[in-house]
């Protein structure tokens, strides 16, 4: 049995790959700093040995491979030991490619927004259609009760992350995934810590397109001009999907049905009839449309996909209802890019036009903490339809002030446009405000790409005690 050690095992993707290798019979272990739930619980459930902290002694002579996370840099004692002893090492995407993708039909789901949900939707449609796919995504799909699925079928559906691969490889992860079918739903500037400008990001996606073989397929979001332009570099069949009249796969008659959404689909002008998705928001209709187009490409029937879509149970932290207290509903959402914030709040506003919506936001990601998105955040909150907006302090205070998002300016601009926004001192202050001012029927949408200090449970407790 091969022994594999992960340096930085507690990231979602790293922990997931560790569990996948464990399921394949490998002896897996890893180390990380600050090991905590939910990943620590997940790894314990998978019976994977985890070391707290980094130590050169963890790099033993019986290791066959070491997998290095992209958050690890020179100076890490385990990495230095690996390099000194010339132990075989790989990046996360290299390991995925070598272990799972050479013999698979690789379906890569990429784009700035919606990757995780679209990957889960596509994987579920193929699963419900008895194709028995393997699936790997950067979140917890409720249908799979996890972030991966290992099947015996030909298809491997994988979330194509454009983030960098490792300290020794600053190219996008998705360039390692041997794509046969690629979905790029949209393309906007993101990951300002990796890509200097929009052109640098475009270059990464152009490279992905050039990897699709002539026998492959490229699916592009028709409503994203940047995505559509990527067709210029394709040497394979290209299809488009979206709301635009010229889209090959088009969604029409979109309407809320309680906490679900209904829509009709046409494929190259042929009506496929109505579909129902147990999610909210037009952005999720586009995600579902991409999954339907992939399903047709791999041989699923319309009825199989209709049934599969109706049975989709969502992804954790994507407008996930965390609880209701005092008739106040508290949602958790991963949104951190301005467009994602706008679409998330719009979805709630559209489904519940008569209820008061609170938007709570923590600027935490490497992108959302930066001033480059100052105007975009203001526009997102102004146009979202939120009734009350609470903004937490910028998480990354290490950023130089001229490069850092200004919360004071953001609140001022939103208020000047007629919305009600407030700067807060952090989690305790937000919980205090909501416990005192929320009223029965209110909807609180908490948006952050991190744990946000456990604010969801703190708020629910405070509401119950108020």
CORWO-V617922 format. One record per run of one state. SS is the DSSP state (helix for helix, strand for strand, loop for the rest). FROM is the first residue (numbers start at 1). TO is the last residue. Records with the same first field share a line. If there is no record, write none. Layout:
SS=FROM-TO + FROM-TO
This chain:
loop=1-2 + 8-11 + 24-26 + 33-38 + 46-48 + 53-55 + 59-64 + 69-76 + 86-88 + 102-104 + 111-114 + 129-133 + 145-145 + 150-154 + 160-163 + 167-168 + 177-180 + 185-197 + 211-216 + 222-224 + 234-236 + 243-248 + 258-259 + 268-269 + 278-281 + 298-301 + 311-314 + 316-319 + 326-327 + 334-337 + 352-356 + 362-369 + 385-387 + 392-400 + 405-406 + 417-420 + 424-426 + 438-442 + 448-451 + 466-466
strand=3-7 + 27-32 + 49-52 + 65-68 + 89-91 + 105-110 + 134-141 + 146-149 + 155-159 + 164-166 + 169-172 + 181-184 + 217-221 + 237-242 + 249-257 + 260-267 + 270-277 + 315-315 + 320-325 + 328-333 + 357-361 + 370-370 + 388-391 + 404-404 + 421-423 + 443-447
helix=12-23 + 39-45 + 56-58 + 77-85 + 92-101 + 115-128 + 142-144 + 173-176 + 198-210 + 225-233 + 282-297 + 302-310 + 338-351 + 371-384 + 401-403 + 407-416 + 427-437 + 452-465
